[in-house]
């Protein structure tokens, strides 16, 4: 009985997240891709290969850093992030939207909700251990190929 109401509550939360999405949130990651993307963000945060927030992401893109841009779809006002996808397309950086800024912040190891993050393949300062670098690179390539597939189906 209790699990039934919990499942109902979680389904209701999912519906609220989807209703709060911005109309420009395309390509939107599905459940499976979203989970894999947030897992990649978590690993990147642990290995210091992550830029958090609009200001840092835009600065990194303009400096020529390459990576995967993950943008939250429930940002209000939406004007805060409307220029980020354009910058990503000009710099040939793949980007994808996830449903919640709270989930993105949790994966990025911050308590504050985050609009967008940029996952880099290498840390800006220092070096990673070879094994850790290979794991991150493998996950990164997998997610980027899934995002590219999603984008090609969309356009």
N, C-alpha and C positions, 0 to 999 in steps of 0.2 A: 504494500500500500504506500509506504513512505517513498519508495524509489519511483513510483509512478508520478507523484507530485514533483519530485526533484527533476525528473525528465521533462515534465511539463514546464517547469520554471526555466530550465536551460533552453528549451525550444522557444519560450517566450523571449528570453534574452537575445537569442539569435535573430528573431524577427525584429526586435527593436534596433539591433545593430544594422540590419539591412535597410530598415526604414530611415535611419539617420544618414545613410550614404549620400554623398554629393552626386549630382547628375553627371559630372565629368569623370567619375571614378571608373575609367575603362583603360586598360584591361584590368579587371578585378579578378584576383586569385580565388579559386574555389577552395573548398575546405582542405583538401589534400595538399594542394600547392601552398596554401596559406600556412599550414602547419610546417611544411618543409622550409618555407621562407623564414618563418620566425625562428626555427631551429638554427638556420644559417646565421641569422642576426645574433642569436645567443652565442654561438661559437665565435663569431667575429668580435663581439664585445669582450669575450674572455681573452682573445689574442690581440686586443687593441687595434683592430682593423676596421673600425667603425666611426663614421662621422654622424653625429646626432643633430637634429634641428635644421630648420630651413637655412639659417645663416651659414652654418658650417658646410652644409651640403652644397649650396650655391658657390661658396668660396672654393671648395675642392673641385667642383666641375669646371669653374673658370680657370683654375690653375692647371687643368689638364689631367687630373687624376681619373682613372677609369675604375669602374666597378658596377654594382647593381644598386639601383635606387628603389627603395621601398617607401611608398607614400601611404599615409592613412587616408581612408576614404570618408571618414566622418568628421572632417574639419569644418569648423564654423567660425568666422566667415571664410568662405572658400577662396577669397582673393589672396589669402596668405600663401597658398601653394599653387595657384594657377600658372605661374611662370616656370615652375620646376620641370614639368614634362617637356616644355618647349626647349629648355636648356639641355635636357637629357637627349632629346632627338637631335639637336644640333651637334652635340658632342658624341653622338652615336653610342649612348649609354642605355642599356635596357632598363626599363622601369615597370613596376607593377604596383597596383593598389591592394591593400589589405583592409579588412572591414573596420578595425578599431585602432585608435591611437593609443588606447590603454594597453592593449595586447602588444603593440609595437614597443612601447616603453618598457614593459615587463621583460620582453625578450632582449631589449637593448641594455638591460641592467640599470635602469633609472626609475625613480618613483614618479617623476613628472611625465605626464602624457606627451608623446613626441609626434610631431607632424610627419617627419620623414627622416630616413636614415640612408646613408650611402655605405654599402659594404665594399671595402677595398680588398684586393687580393694580397696585398703586402702592407704591413704597418708603416706609417709615415716616419716613425723613428725606431731605430733598432732593427733587429732581425728576429725571425721566428725559428724555432727548432725545425729541422728538415721534415720530420714526421708530422708535426703539427701543421706545417705549411702545406704538405701534400693532402692531408685530410680536409683542410679548409678549401683548398683549390678544387678538390673532387666534388665537395658539396656545392661550391660556387658554380662549377661548370654544369652540374645537374640542374640546379635551379634556373640558371640562365637559359639553358636549352628548353626547359619547360615554359619559361616566360616568353621566349622567342616563338615557340609553337603556339602559345595562347595569343600572342600579338598577331601572328600571321593569319590565324583563324578569324580574328576580329576585323582586320583590315583587308 
